[in-house]
Amino acid sequence: MVPVFSSSALKVCLPTFAEAVTGWGLDVVWPHILALPQHKIAIIDATSIQHTRPPSQSEIYLDAQKLVGLNPYEEMEATIAKYGITEPNFLVYGYIPAQPQ
């Protein structure tokens, strides 16, 4: 995950970084704590990110269960539940279609 925030959104969301060891679920929480800002939040799937090691082999995932007693999926469910989010699906305000290659 490579989140990008405005300074004002970061001020609101920054405390959540300490609430999840793996970060799973934060991308569901952030729009809710930012009051679902229509047309001001996006997930961009067409940008590549270079991982320095396979994500499934990262120590954070390997040690997450030991650190918090939850696997990443359970941690995500707990993080979402903490904020009272009952519908963890992303809202789709619109999209920009991918250009044919």
C-alpha positions as CSV (number, residue, x, y, z in Angstrom):
1,M,0.0,0.0,0.0
2,V,1.3,3.4,-0.9
3,P,-1.1,6.0,0.4
4,V,-0.8,9.6,-0.6
5,F,-2.6,12.2,1.5
6,S,-3.1,16.0,1.6
7,S,-1.6,17.4,4.8
8,S,-5.1,17.9,6.2
9,A,-6.2,14.4,5.5
10,L,-2.9,13.0,6.9
11,K,-3.5,14.9,10.2
12,V,-6.8,13.1,10.6
13,C,-5.6,9.7,9.4
14,L,-2.1,9.6,11.0
15,P,-3.2,8.1,14.3
16,T,-4.6,5.1,12.5
17,F,-1.2,4.0,11.3
18,A,-0.4,2.9,14.9
19,E,-3.6,1.0,15.2
20,A,-2.8,-1.8,12.7
21,V,0.4,-3.8,12.5
22,T,-0.1,-4.9,8.9
23,G,-2.2,-1.9,7.7
24,W,-4.9,-4.2,6.5
25,G,-8.3,-2.4,6.7
26,L,-6.9,1.1,6.9
27,D,-7.9,1.7,3.3
28,V,-11.5,1.0,4.3
29,V,-11.3,3.1,7.4
30,W,-9.8,6.3,5.9
31,P,-12.7,7.3,3.7
32,H,-15.1,6.9,6.6
33,I,-13.1,9.0,9.1
34,L,-12.6,11.6,6.4
35,A,-16.5,11.8,6.1
36,L,-16.6,10.0,2.7
37,P,-15.2,12.9,0.7
38,Q,-16.9,12.4,-2.7
39,H,-14.5,13.1,-5.6
40,K,-11.6,13.7,-3.2
41,I,-10.3,10.2,-2.6
42,A,-9.2,7.5,-5.0
43,I,-7.6,4.2,-5.4
44,I,-5.4,4.0,-8.5
45,D,-4.8,0.4,-9.6
46,A,-2.9,1.2,-12.8
47,T,0.3,2.4,-11.1
48,S,3.0,-0.2,-10.6
49,I,5.0,-0.4,-7.4
50,Q,8.3,-2.3,-7.0
51,H,8.4,-4.5,-3.9
52,T,11.8,-5.0,-2.6
53,R,10.8,-8.5,-1.4
54,P,7.7,-10.7,-2.0
55,P,4.9,-9.2,0.1
56,S,3.9,-12.6,1.4
57,Q,7.4,-13.1,2.8
58,S,7.6,-9.8,4.6
59,E,8.4,-10.1,8.3
60,I,5.4,-7.9,9.1
61,Y,3.1,-10.6,7.7
62,L,5.1,-13.5,9.1
63,D,5.2,-12.0,12.6
64,A,1.7,-10.3,12.6
65,Q,0.0,-13.2,14.3
66,K,2.7,-13.3,17.0
67,L,2.6,-9.5,17.5
68,V,-1.2,-9.0,17.7
69,G,-2.6,-12.5,18.0
70,L,-4.4,-12.0,14.7
71,N,-3.6,-12.9,11.1
72,P,-3.9,-10.0,8.6
73,Y,-7.5,-10.8,7.7
74,E,-8.5,-10.9,11.3
75,E,-6.7,-7.7,12.0
76,M,-8.5,-6.1,9.1
77,E,-11.9,-7.2,10.4
78,A,-11.0,-5.9,13.9
79,T,-9.7,-2.5,12.5
80,I,-12.9,-2.0,10.5
81,A,-15.1,-3.1,13.4
82,K,-13.3,-0.6,15.7
83,Y,-14.7,2.2,13.6
84,G,-18.2,0.7,13.4
85,I,-18.0,0.1,9.7
86,T,-20.5,-2.6,8.8
87,E,-20.1,-2.5,5.1
88,P,-16.4,-2.6,4.2
89,N,-16.9,-2.3,0.5
90,F,-15.5,0.7,-1.3
91,L,-17.9,3.2,-2.7
92,V,-17.4,3.8,-6.4
93,Y,-18.0,7.4,-7.2
94,G,-16.8,7.0,-10.7
95,Y,-13.8,5.8,-12.7
96,I,-11.6,6.6,-15.5
97,P,-11.5,3.7,-18.0
98,A,-8.1,2.3,-18.8
99,Q,-6.9,3.3,-22.2
100,P,-6.7,0.4,-24.7
101,Q,-3.2,-0.7,-25.3
